[in-house]
């Protein structure tokens, strides 16, 4: 078989710009694996790409998508870590040549990991980008330690829902913001103090509950003034990790005066962090949080659902029954 079905982005704009097309299967190189995609998921970077936020990095027509859970169909001649039939999951290179909204995907073996044994493909597809981003923010860049305190913004979201669980697995005390309807949900994920951002001022709450000391680390998934306000409640020599573009200039004098470290995180792809996440998943310290599941050819509806806001966890696109 030399062709596949894919959801192809034909122009920048609204979700209706996707078309289901028949396209060639990508050519397999020596260091790559060919994966039959069982499921993928929708991420904010997907609709941002679709609407043209990164148009200088994307050549149309394009197949986007940055999560894969599937089965290896072929391996390149230089690949020794995997074999045909292995169940794997990974995040394709963001703004790479081929994305995951297709029946097949080709990836460098170095970014691929074996799928957690206790997850279905639908569940596993919710983890690679969001879980990898949470790992990079809290562990690789944030250096979160046992007994420290962390504030996670949007604790019910795709990255936030995994980050809350990961922070608890590390042994931190977790503050998390969310809406009132998600309070019990985020508490169940492991947050020690849930802050209703619509009815409570997280700056005042943290000042009161830390006796004015502040938290060791903040994970920002919102951007805007959230960065600047969060600096007010990070203790001296603390850290902030943000995964959001800084759209407007901001004063960072608060950070300078307290010797804070700020990380703007664009999550790279590599196998090691997926293997670390897999260990936690198989120990039942991390669980998938799935808002909804759509058939892959309902990509328009899936994008519209994510852009409506208020999701809990991830939106998954399935290619096969799982």
C-alpha positions in Angstrom: 0.0 0.0 0.0 1.5 3.3 -1.1 -1.3 5.8 -0.2 -3.3 6.7 3.0 -6.1 8.9 4.1 -5.3 12.1 5.9 -6.9 15.3 7.2 -5.1 17.9 5.1 -5.0 21.6 6.0 -5.6 23.4 2.7 -5.6 27.0 3.9 -5.1 29.0 7.1 -8.3 29.9 8.9 -11.2 28.2 10.7 -11.6 24.5 11.3 -13.5 24.1 8.0 -10.1 24.4 6.2 -9.4 20.7 6.7 -10.2 18.2 3.9 -10.1 14.4 3.9 -7.7 13.4 1.1 -5.8 10.5 -0.2 -2.0 11.2 -0.1 1.2 9.2 -0.5 2.6 7.4 2.6 5.9 9.1 3.6 9.1 7.4 2.5 10.8 5.4 5.2 14.5 6.4 5.9 17.1 4.2 7.5 16.8 5.6 11.0 13.0 5.8 11.0 9.9 3.7 11.7 6.6 3.5 9.9 3.7 3.6 12.3 0.0 2.8 11.7 -1.7 5.5 13.6 -4.4 4.2 16.0 -5.1 7.5 17.7 -3.9 11.1 17.9 -5.0 14.1 19.9 -5.7 17.8 19.5 -3.4 20.4 21.1 -3.6 24.2 21.2 -0.6 24.3 18.9 -2.8 22.5 16.3 -5.5 25.2 16.1 -2.9 27.9 16.4 -1.1 26.4 13.4 -4.4 26.0 11.6 -5.4 29.6 12.0 -2.0 30.9 10.7 -0.2 31.9 13.9 3.0 30.1 12.6 2.4 30.4 8.9 6.0 31.2 8.2 6.9 27.7 9.5 4.2 25.7 7.7 4.0 24.9 4.0 0.5 24.3 2.7 -1.1 22.0 2.0 -0.1 20.4 5.4 -0.8 17.5 7.6 -0.5 18.7 11.2 -0.8 16.9 14.5 1.7 16.2 17.3 0.6 13.0 19.1 0.8 9.4 18.0 -0.2 6.1 19.5 0.0 3.2 17.1 1.7 0.0 15.8 5.0 -0.2 13.9 4.4 -1.5 10.3 8.0 -1.3 9.1 11.5 -0.3 10.4 14.4 1.3 8.6 17.5 -0.7 8.0 19.4 1.2 10.8 16.8 0.7 13.5 17.5 -1.9 16.1 15.4 -0.8 19.0 12.0 -1.7 17.5 10.4 -4.4 15.4 7.2 -4.7 13.4 4.2 -5.1 15.6 5.5 -3.1 18.5 3.0 -0.7 20.1 4.5 2.7 20.5 3.6 6.3 21.3 5.4 9.6 20.7 5.1 13.3 19.7 6.2 14.1 16.1 8.5 17.0 15.5 6.4 20.2 15.8 6.3 22.0 12.5 7.9 19.0 10.9 7.2 17.8 7.4 4.4 15.3 8.4 2.0 15.4 11.3 -0.2 12.8 12.9 -3.7 13.5 11.3 -3.1 10.6 9.0 -3.5 6.8 8.9 0.3 6.4 8.8 3.3 8.4 10.2 7.0 8.1 9.8 9.2 9.1 12.7 12.9 9.0 13.7 13.3 6.0 16.0 15.0 8.2 18.6 11.8 10.0 19.5 9.6 6.9 19.8 8.9 4.9 23.0 7.0 1.7 23.7 3.4 2.4 24.7 2.5 1.9 28.4 1.2 -1.6 28.7 -1.8 -0.6 30.8 -3.1 2.1 28.4 -5.2 1.7 25.2 -4.1 3.6 22.2 -6.8 6.2 22.8 -5.5 6.8 26.3 -1.9 6.7 25.2 -2.5 9.3 22.5 -3.4 11.8 25.2 0.1 11.8 26.7 3.1 12.4 24.5 3.0 16.2 23.9 1.1 17.3 27.0 2.9 14.8 29.3 6.3 15.6 27.8 5.6 19.3 28.2 4.7 18.8 31.9 7.9 16.8 32.4 10.1 19.4 30.7 8.5 22.2 32.8 8.5 20.5 36.2 11.5 18.2 36.0 14.0 19.1 33.3 13.7 22.9 33.5 11.8 23.4 36.8 13.8 21.0 38.9 10.9 20.4 41.2 12.0 18.6 44.4 10.3 16.6 47.2 8.7 19.0 49.7 8.7 22.0 47.5 5.6 24.0 46.5 4.3 24.6 43.0 1.5 26.6 41.5 0.0 25.0 38.3 -2.2 27.3 36.3 -5.2 25.7 34.5 -5.0 22.5 36.4 -7.9 20.9 34.5 -6.3 21.5 31.0 -4.3 19.1 28.8 -0.9 20.0 30.3 -2.2 21.1 33.7 -4.1 17.8 34.4 -0.9 15.8 33.9 1.3 18.4 35.7 -0.8 18.2 38.8 -0.4 14.4 38.9 3.3 14.6 38.1 4.0 17.2 40.8 2.3 15.0 43.4 4.3 11.9 42.2 7.4 14.0 42.8 6.3 14.8 46.3 5.5 18.5 46.0 2.7 20.5 47.7 0.5 21.5 44.8 -1.6 24.7 44.3 -3.7 24.7 41.1 -6.1 27.1 39.5 -9.3 26.2 37.7 -12.9 27.1 37.5 -15.4 26.2 40.3 -16.9 23.4 38.2 -13.5 21.7 38.0 -12.6 22.0 41.7 -13.5 18.5 42.7 -11.9 17.1 39.5 -8.5 18.8 40.1 -8.6 17.8 43.8 -9.0 14.2 42.7 -6.0 14.6 40.4 -3.9 15.4 43.6 -3.9 19.1 44.1 -3.6 20.1 47.7 -5.2 23.5 47.3 -7.4 24.3 44.4 -8.0 28.0 43.7 -11.1 29.1 41.9 -9.6 31.7 39.6 -13.0 33.4 39.0 -13.8 34.0 42.6 -10.4 33.9 44.4 -7.2 35.9 43.8 -4.5 33.3 43.5 -1.8 35.9 44.5 -3.6 36.6 47.8 -4.4 32.9 48.5 -0.7 31.9 48.1 0.6 34.8 50.1 -1.7 33.8 53.0 -1.2 30.1 52.8 2.6 30.3 52.5 2.9 33.1 55.2 4.2 35.4 52.6 7.0 33.2 51.4 5.6 32.2 48.1 6.0 29.0 46.0 9.2 27.5 44.7 7.9 27.0 41.1 5.1 28.2 38.9 3.9 26.5 35.7 2.2 29.0 33.5 -0.1 27.6 30.7 -2.1 30.8 30.2 0.3 33.7 29.4 -0.5 37.4 29.3 -0.5 39.0 32.7 -0.4 35.6 34.4 3.4 35.6 34.1 3.8 39.0 35.6 1.4 38.4 38.5 2.9 35.0 39.2 6.3 36.6 39.8 4.8 38.3 42.8 4.3 35.0 44.6 7.5 33.1 43.8 10.0 33.0 46.6 13.5 34.3 46.1 15.6 32.1 43.9 12.5 30.4 42.7 11.5 29.4 39.2 8.8 30.0 36.6 8.2 27.8 33.5 5.9 29.1 30.8 4.7 27.3 27.7 2.9 30.4 26.2 4.2 33.1 23.9 4.7 36.5 25.4 2.5 38.6 23.2 3.1 41.9 24.8 6.2 43.4 26.5 6.2 42.8 30.3 8.3 44.1 33.1 10.5 41.4 34.7 11.9 43.6 37.5 10.2 41.5 40.1 12.1 38.5 38.8 15.4 40.3 38.7 15.0 41.6 42.2 14.3 38.1 43.6 16.9 36.3 41.6 14.2 34.2 39.8 14.9 31.9 36.9 12.4 32.0 34.1 12.1 29.3 31.5 10.1 29.7 28.3 9.6 26.1 27.3 9.3 24.7 23.7 9.2 21.0 24.4 11.7 19.0 22.4 11.1 15.4 21.4 13.2 12.6 22.8 12.5 9.1 24.0 13.9 9.4 27.6 11.1 11.5 29.0 8.4 9.3 27.5 10.1 6.3 29.1 10.1 8.2 32.4 6.4 8.9 32.0 5.7 5.3 31.1 7.1 4.1 34.4 4.8 6.5 36.3 1.8 5.5 34.2 2.4 1.7 34.7 2.8 2.4 38.5 -0.6 4.1 38.3 0.9 7.4 39.5 -0.3 9.1 36.3 -3.5 8.5 34.5 -4.9 9.7 31.2 -7.5 12.5 31.4 -9.7 12.5 28.3 -12.3 15.1 27.6 -13.8 13.5 24.5 -13.1 11.2 21.6 -13.9 11.8 18.0 -13.4 9.8 14.8 -10.3 11.1 13.0 -12.5 12.4 10.1 -14.4 14.6 12.6 -11.3 16.7 13.0 -13.4 19.9 12.3 -15.7 19.1 15.3 -12.7 18.2 17.5 -11.0 21.6 16.7 -14.2 23.5 17.4 -14.6 21.6 20.7 -11.1 22.6 21.9 -11.5 26.2 20.9 -14.7 26.5 22.8 -12.6 26.2 26.0 -13.6 24.5 29.3 -12.1 21.1 28.4 -11.0 18.6 31.0 -7.8 17.0 29.7 -7.3 16.0 26.1 -9.5 15.6 23.0 -8.6 12.4 21.1 -9.0 11.5 17.5 -9.3 7.7 16.9 -8.4 5.9 13.7 -9.3 2.4 14.8 -11.7 1.0 17.4 -9.6 0.5 20.6 
